[in-house]
Amino acid sequence: MENTIMPSSGVTIDVSFRELPFIVIGLGAACLSLWTSAPPDLCIPAGALVALRITMRRWR
């Protein structure tokens, strides 16, 4: 239990998909790796960050 990562009390982290079609975002990430000749290991997480909406809220 000592090595687990837990958000502190009073913080909520919400992860949801954006309104964009997921196939469009996937194609965009694939094209990014082709255009920039970057490895797909770098472009896939970037595409996931575009596809997901991550919000952190602090409440008391």
BABABA-895446 format. One line per 10 residues: their letters; for each residue x, y, z of C-alpha. Coordinates in steps of 0.001 Angstrom, whole numbers, plus 500000, padded with zeros to 6 digits. Layout:
<pts>
a	X/Y/Z ~ ...
</pts>
This chain:
<pts>
mentimpssg	500000/500000/500000 ~ 502974/502316/500396 ~ 503890/502388/496681 ~ 500422/503031/495262 ~ 499647/506302/493512 ~ 496444/507814/494804 ~ 495117/511322/494270 ~ 495100/513445/497368 ~ 491825/514047/499126 ~ 489789/516800/497565
vtidvsfrel	491034/516165/494021 ~ 488990/514448/491322 ~ 490427/513385/487983 ~ 487922/512881/485164 ~ 488886/511164/481912 ~ 486431/511174/478996 ~ 486533/510983/475209 ~ 486226/514161/473200 ~ 483403/514657/470730 ~ 485664/513985/467750
pfiviglgaa	485407/510594/466049 ~ 488131/508324/467367 ~ 489031/507068/463874 ~ 489889/510609/462759 ~ 492213/511072/465710 ~ 493857/507712/465075 ~ 494466/508603/461441 ~ 495888/511943/462506 ~ 498349/510263/464860 ~ 499357/507811/462120
clslwtsapp	499859/510633/459605 ~ 501877/512607/462141 ~ 504325/509743/462517 ~ 504625/509441/458727 ~ 505066/513160/458074 ~ 507632/513741/460794 ~ 509286/510295/460530 ~ 508914/510022/464290 ~ 508523/506580/465840 ~ 504911/505522/466474
dlcipagalv	505792/505046/470152 ~ 505850/508829/470444 ~ 502874/509657/468222 ~ 500349/507232/469708 ~ 500409/508826/473209 ~ 500110/512251/471585 ~ 497034/511051/469704 ~ 495593/509675/472940 ~ 496079/513046/474633 ~ 494167/514686/471797
alritmrrwr	491389/512069/471943 ~ 490902/512229/475719 ~ 489722/515109/477842 ~ 491437/514989/481219 ~ 490210/517399/483859 ~ 491444/517763/487404 ~ 489190/519493/489908 ~ 489956/520471/493443 ~ 487108/520589/495927 ~ 487026/521414/499596
</pts>
